[in-house]
């Protein structure tokens, strides 16, 4: 009646082993570290850079616990923050002699001390939020006016193209702030222009003003469309920040919208505000321009003449100068995807770009008109441009697919594609608030948080053991397993634990024991009604199950609502809350019954159970 088959005990054992393994990394703590990352696409992090870091530390008399090349960064671990700061200064001096032209990002960080055998099992500690781990917090203000101006500039170019395709003559198109002014000669031209704008540019509202013999048609973005532009700018900036920060190895950053035009960025573990700003500023933008092939440009390339008016001088990756025209044909905004690949003929590494419909049309037109000429593809990072490649246009290219190739390694092709996918900021941003939370404050929060969970657990366990005796011990062990599984799942999911999450963990303990209280009281009730001990145990678990399901499902619904509609700390609370409900149902019912069955199930002539005082009604 009260016996588990072997497979159920096997599930319990597997759950305990897996739970213990994935909980274990959280007990090793974190080591102060210095992380070295690339600041430029062209700068690689390899064994040569690793040797330079080791040499710099040795010259400064700093002994690291470990120095390793991990992915796209070098990480040096130390036993104290004092040694960490000395090491950071030594590495910075060796790798970044010129702060204005840095090839590397040298930043302070915190890394897990977990042994390698646990890491080999992909067992890693939970991420800790900013309030527990320390780090930097930024509030960024997005310049929405600049986003609208940028949109107006784009629309002005589109209007110019649309009127040219319809063979409509005009007296000039100019952008004045966020207004596009189109001059026309007569009413017939005005009507034709107006029809094109109404048909193809529904987001614009039009007004006309007579100016001398001409008529000025002014187009402005409608309020609803302007709001959409601003929303898209905010979303693109958030996506770009996510891409850049995730690719630089910052663990579990928090990047979220606040209000209509602000973004909150939290970087746990990063203690260096200057380097965090550098990370936020790292975005790559793409521009396609035509190479200036005039005689003056050739002289400028050879260094014997000045750069012609309307052109600029950039360097290729082999340091060869290229004179390109200032007029931008396409930008990264027209890019929908960028993937590394190989040329089918030469087998050289390439970057394959996919353009949107507008970009594909423009690219097709420009390649048709410029056969035999060179087009430069420029990559801008930190305001500095570099010519990735400047191929000769052999024929018209349609379909919106462009291939970048030439003097690139496979790693460079991967990095270039990655940066281009990350995209550029849709609108400039300004840091209006910055705050650094030190690791000492984080350690204090961790200590207090764990103390609250520990003392809550101890208080509940003592009460259960006193009130329900041996069944209380079983319930306390089930509560411990619940906590073990909850921490293990959070670690496996690499979820971020914050102070609200720790509060949810303490709340889960109180809610989890509720299932065992229901079971124990049901068993007591059956005993009071005269059932045998074995029958009472069986009926107690079976009849309490429906009540436990009802109470947990309703609580889970509330938790899912918090998870769906909450943000920030509320969402962190909801994650732990929902996971805790699921683990409590396993531990409170399945695991605790396994203990009871193991202890009492094999006793055929069981006369009593240790479940505290059973008050029987007087006859």
KAMO-V738702 format. One line per field, one symbol per residue. ss: DSSP state (@ for helix, = for strand, . for the rest). phi: phi as a letter, one per 30 degrees, with the letter a starting at -180 (. if undefined). burial: # if it has 24 or more other ideal C-beta (glycine too) atoms within 12 Angstrom, else .. A space follows every 50 residues. Layout:
ss: ???
phi: ???
burial: ???
This chain:
ss: .....@@@@@@@@@@@@@@@@@@@@@@..=========........@@@@ @@@@@@@@@......=====..=====...@@@@@@@@@@@@@@@...@@ @..=========...@@@@@......==.@@@@.========.@@@@@@@ @@@@@@@@@@@@@@@......=====..======..@@@@@@@@@@@@@@ ...========..========.@@@@@@@@@@@@@@@@@@@@@@@@@... ...=====...=======....@@@@@@@@@..========...@@@@@@ @@........======....=====....==@@@========......== =====.@@@@@@@@@@@@@....========..======..=........ =====....@@@@@@@@@@@@@......=========.@@@@@@@@@@@@ @@@@@@@@@@@@@@@@@@@@@@@@@@@@@@@@@@@@@@@@@@...==.@@ @@@@@@@@@@@@@@@@@@@@@@@@@@@@....@@@@@@@@@@@@@@@@@@ @@@@@@@@@@@@@@@...@@@@@@@@@@@@@@@@@@@@@@@@@@@@@@@@ ...................
phi: .cbcdedddddddddddddddddeedcdibcdbcccbdcbddcccbddde ddddddddddiccddabbcbicbcbccbdadddeddddddddddcbdcdd bdcbccbdabbdcedddddddicbdddcdedccilbbbcccddddddddd dddddddddeddddddhcdbckbbcciccccbcbdbdddddddddddddc bddcccbbbdbidcbccccbddeddddddddddddddddddedddddcid dhdcbbdbidbbbcbbcdidccddddddddddbcbcbcbdddcddddddd ddicbddddibbcbcddciddbcbdddcdbbdddccabbdabddcciddb cccccddddddddddddddbdjccccccccbhiccbddabddddadccii cbccbjhcddddddddddddddicddadbbdcabbccddddddddddddd ddddddddddddeddddchddddedddddddedddddddddddhdccbee dddddddddddddddddddddddedddddjddeddddddeddddddddde ddddddddddddddcdaiedddddddddddddddddddcddddddddddc dcddcdcabdbidcdcddd
burial: .#.#.......#..##.#########...################...## .###.##..#.#.#.####..#######..#.##.###.###.###.... .#############........######################.##### ##########.##....#.#..#.#..#######....##.###.##... #.##.#........#######....#..##..#############.#### ########..#################################...#..# #.....#...####.##...#####..########..####.......## #####..#######.##..#..##########..#######.#...#..# ######.#...################.#.#..#.####..#..##..## ..#..##..##.###.##.#######################..###### ########################.##.....##.######..#...#.. ##..##..#..##....##.###########################.## #....#..####.#.....
